[in-house]
Amino acid sequence: MTKLKLGPLVEERPVKITIELPAATYRDLTRYAEILAAETEESAGSIEPSKLIAPMIARFMATDRAFLKLRRTED
């Protein structure tokens, strides 16, 4: 079984934004949600692809060394 970068999703108070994604990106996001649901033993289709966007962005920023370095210098 493949180890995905995202784990179980944490529910927090959301801030609503609207974005447009290329169709291919949305298809990949949908497939990722299906695989994540299988890995976390959720029922098929139980993870909305839109729920993955925030954790993916957060993970991206948390692993971006240049961003983290600049952020530390601002504090």
N, C-alpha and C positions, 0 to 999 in steps of 0.2 A: 504494500500500500504506500502511496506517495504521501510525503509530509508536506502539507500546504503551509504557506507563511501565515495565513490567518487561522486562528483557533475559533472557539465558540464566540459568538457575538454578545457583547455586553449592551444592555439597554440603558441609555442615558437620555436626558432631556434633549431632544433634537432642535436644531435650528434649520428651518426650511430654506432650501435654495433650489433653483431649477437649472438643469444643464442639458445640453444636447450631446449625444454620443454618436459616433459613427456606428452604422449597423453591425459591422464586424466586431467592434468592441463590445457592443451590447450582447451579441451572440456569445462571445467569450465570457463575459460577465455572468450570463445565464448558465453556461456550462460550469463555470467555477462554483456558482451557488449550488448546482446539483451535486458536484463532487464533494463540496464542503458538507452538505447535508448528509451524504452517505458516510463521510468520515466521522462526523459528530453524532451519528445515529439519529438524525432528525428524519421525519417523514419526507418522502420525495416531494419536492416543490414547496417545502415549508419555509425555505429561506428566500426571501424576495431579493432579486439581484440588486435593487436599489439600496438595500441594507448593507451591501458590501462596500459601497463607494467610500463612505467615511472611514471605516477601519483600514481600507487599502491606502487611502491618502495619509492617514495617521502613521501607518507602518512605513510608508515611503519616507515621510519626513523624519521619523524616528531613526531611520537607517542612513539618512543622507548626511555624511560627515561634514561637508562644507556648510550645510544649513545649521547643523548642531554647533559647529565652531563659531559661526557668526552669531547665533542666538546666545551662546555663553558670553560673548564679548559685550552684548547689549545689556545684560543683567547687571 
